[in-house]
Amino acid sequence: MGFEKAFGPEEFEARVADVKQRMLSAGFDLLICQDPANMCWLTGFDGWSFYTPQAVLVHLDEVSPLWFGRAQDAKSAHITTDLPADNIIAFSEPLVHHPVEHPFDELCTLVVSRGWGSARVGVDFDAHYYTARAHQHLVQGLPNCSITDNRELVNWARLVKSEAELAYMREAGDLTTKVMSQALAKLAPGLPQHHVIADVYHDQIAGMDGAFGDYTSLCPLIQVGEGTSTPHLTWTDEPLPDEGLVVMELGSARRHYHAPLTRTAHIGPPPEEMARLADVIVEGGDLAIEAAKPGVTCAEVEALWQGVLKRNGYAKDSRVGYSIGLNFPPDWGERTASLRVGDETILCSGMCFHFQSGVWLDDFGAAISESIVVTDRGGERLCNVPRKLMVVD
């Protein structure tokens, strides 16, 4: 059996056509996309090769995108995409980690050879894998081009999911339901934290109903006791306490489409102040998720949540959510719309968000988050884990 592609050619044709319209509006002739999620979304390319320079090029006059990457990885492009063979271009292997030369030197030669040496070029300035050195070589090698930030042009094109994409989002949500439920069921005093997470990794990849799980763009996160007062700690070999809080932020991925989820548990009867914070988080989250309908702005959703917090004497300075979908490490956020003050992005059906309702106080914190799809009926929850403070007897 060969590689099973996640989508048919017509899906990618529609995406490229949409991006070209956005390019026209933004004044670009050529996009050079280094973000691995953008590369995958535009072409289907799927390989763990983003630690070396690579890119997908979209030109207004070129029917199909071009893939440019390491010679070792060119076969991956042939296997995972439907790009014409001539549009898969490899750079010379000696350029990998070369102290002076750079793979983008050959990328510049390619651009000039195609007659694009004076093009208006948009690049992913804020992509995690677009380095300062790569940009330097690009600018030096294309002196007659206008090279500017494309301001996440492709990321914004990814914001509204197609029905085919939503199918993977819902599968990821079903898998996250299983992963989180099993992780919560395993919590017990004395169990080392890393044993909990080891089982999470197994469950994520084992998948369900014959559908395998991909590696997730964010590793499983777990905080215990005072560690719950900050959101992004990972596991240790410390045993879980006889009593106290445990917060886990986990996710699952189907064909790189993610559904994150956070739940808070308390080993033993929870103190009143912890139970109260959890109740407020649930109340505010329920109200905001119900309001996540087309026509509402991101800021309006956040304001509903914030209103419940303030009425109960709490506050959250950071955003309460962000768009999610297809992604690669180190993050499952799309770096576009956020549920926060001042974000006037208007919600549309098919947008997906991680409603990350964490509140972190001086000594402890709690979070009961959801992955949702915007629909006419409000936010559709992708996962089905009870929205409450879990109590471990």
Secondary structure in CASP SS format (residue, H / E / C, confidence):
PFRMAT SS
TARGET T0000
AUTHOR 0000-0000-0000
METHOD secondary structure of the structure
MODEL  1
M C 1.00
G C 1.00
F C 1.00
E C 1.00
K C 1.00
A C 1.00
F C 1.00
G C 1.00
P H 1.00
E H 1.00
E H 1.00
F H 1.00
E H 1.00
A H 1.00
R H 1.00
V H 1.00
A H 1.00
D H 1.00
V H 1.00
K H 1.00
Q H 1.00
R H 1.00
M H 1.00
L H 1.00
S H 1.00
A H 1.00
G C 1.00
F C 1.00
D C 1.00
L E 1.00
L E 1.00
I E 1.00
C E 1.00
Q C 1.00
D C 1.00
P H 1.00
A H 1.00
N H 1.00
M H 1.00
C H 1.00
W H 1.00
L H 1.00
T H 1.00
G C 1.00
F C 1.00
D C 1.00
G C 1.00
W C 1.00
S C 1.00
F C 1.00
Y C 1.00
T C 1.00
P C 1.00
Q C 1.00
A E 1.00
V E 1.00
L E 1.00
V E 1.00
H E 1.00
L C 1.00
D C 1.00
E C 1.00
V C 1.00
S C 1.00
P C 1.00
L E 1.00
W E 1.00
F E 1.00
G E 1.00
R E 1.00
A H 1.00
Q H 1.00
D H 1.00
A H 1.00
K H 1.00
S H 1.00
A H 1.00
H H 1.00
I H 1.00
T H 1.00
T C 1.00
D C 1.00
L C 1.00
P C 1.00
A H 1.00
D H 1.00
N H 1.00
I E 1.00
I E 1.00
A E 1.00
F E 1.00
S C 1.00
E H 1.00
P H 1.00
L H 1.00
V C 1.00
H C 1.00
H C 1.00
P C 1.00
V C 1.00
E C 1.00
H C 1.00
P H 1.00
F H 1.00
D H 1.00
E H 1.00
L H 1.00
C H 1.00
T H 1.00
L H 1.00
V H 1.00
V H 1.00
S H 1.00
R C 1.00
G C 1.00
W C 1.00
G C 1.00
S C 1.00
A C 1.00
R E 1.00
V E 1.00
G E 1.00
V E 1.00
D C 1.00
F C 1.00
D C 1.00
A C 1.00
H C 1.00
Y C 1.00
Y C 1.00
T C 1.00
A H 1.00
R H 1.00
A H 1.00
H H 1.00
Q H 1.00
H H 1.00
L H 1.00
V H 1.00
Q H 1.00
G H 1.00
L C 1.00
P C 1.00
N C 1.00
C C 1.00
S E 1.00
I E 1.00
T E 1.00
D E 1.00
N C 1.00
R C 1.00
E C 1.00
L H 1.00
V H 1.00
N H 1.00
W H 1.00
A H 1.00
R C 1.00
L C 1.00
V E 1.00
K C 1.00
S C 1.00
E H 1.00
A H 1.00
E H 1.00
L H 1.00
A H 1.00
Y H 1.00
M H 1.00
R H 1.00
E H 1.00
A H 1.00
G H 1.00
D H 1.00
L H 1.00
T H 1.00
T H 1.00
K H 1.00
V H 1.00
M H 1.00
S H 1.00
Q H 1.00
A H 1.00
L H 1.00
A H 1.00
K H 1.00
L C 1.00
A C 1.00
P C 1.00
G C 1.00
L C 1.00
P E 1.00
Q H 1.00
H H 1.00
H H 1.00
V H 1.00
I H 1.00
A H 1.00
D H 1.00
V H 1.00
Y H 1.00
H H 1.00
D H 1.00
Q H 1.00
I H 1.00
A H 1.00
G C 1.00
M E 1.00
D C 1.00
G C 1.00
A E 1.00
F C 1.00
G C 1.00
D C 1.00
Y C 1.00
T C 1.00
S C 1.00
L C 1.00
C C 1.00
P C 1.00
L E 1.00
I E 1.00
Q E 1.00
V E 1.00
G H 1.00
E H 1.00
G H 1.00
T H 1.00
S H 1.00
T C 1.00
P C 1.00
H C 1.00
L C 1.00
T C 1.00
W C 1.00
T C 1.00
D C 1.00
E C 1.00
P E 1.00
L C 1.00
P C 1.00
D C 1.00
E C 1.00
G E 1.00
L E 1.00
V E 1.00
V E 1.00
M E 1.00
E E 1.00
L E 1.00
G E 1.00
S E 1.00
A E 1.00
R E 1.00
R C 1.00
H C 1.00
Y E 1.00
H E 1.00
A E 1.00
P E 1.00
L E 1.00
T E 1.00
R E 1.00
T E 1.00
A E 1.00
H E 1.00
I E 1.00
G C 1.00
P C 1.00
P C 1.00
P C 1.00
E H 1.00
E H 1.00
M H 1.00
A H 1.00
R H 1.00
L H 1.00
A H 1.00
D H 1.00
V H 1.00
I H 1.00
V H 1.00
E H 1.00
G H 1.00
G H 1.00
D H 1.00
L H 1.00
A H 1.00
I H 1.00
E H 1.00
A H 1.00
A C 1.00
K C 1.00
P C 1.00
G C 1.00
V C 1.00
T E 1.00
C H 1.00
A H 1.00
E H 1.00
V H 1.00
E H 1.00
A H 1.00
L H 1.00
W H 1.00
Q H 1.00
G H 1.00
V H 1.00
L H 1.00
K H 1.00
R H 1.00
N C 1.00
G C 1.00
Y C 1.00
A C 1.00
K C 1.00
D C 1.00
S C 1.00
R C 1.00
V C 1.00
G E 1.00
Y E 1.00
S E 1.00
I E 1.00
G C 1.00
L E 1.00
N C 1.00
F C 1.00
P C 1.00
P C 1.00
D C 1.00
W C 1.00
G E 1.00
E E 1.00
R E 1.00
T E 1.00
A E 1.00
S E 1.00
L E 1.00
R C 1.00
V C 1.00
G C 1.00
D C 1.00
E C 1.00
T C 1.00
I E 1.00
L C 1.00
C C 1.00
S C 1.00
G C 1.00
M E 1.00
C E 1.00
F E 1.00
H E 1.00
F E 1.00
Q C 1.00
S C 1.00
G C 1.00
V E 1.00
W E 1.00
L C 1.00
D C 1.00
D C 1.00
F C 1.00
G E 1.00
A E 1.00
A C 1.00
I C 1.00
S C 1.00
E E 1.00
S E 1.00
I E 1.00
V E 1.00
V E 1.00
T E 1.00
D C 1.00
R C 1.00
G E 1.00
G E 1.00
E E 1.00
R E 1.00
L C 1.00
C C 1.00
N C 1.00
V C 1.00
P C 1.00
R C 1.00
K C 1.00
L C 1.00
M E 1.00
V E 1.00
V E 1.00
D C 1.00
END
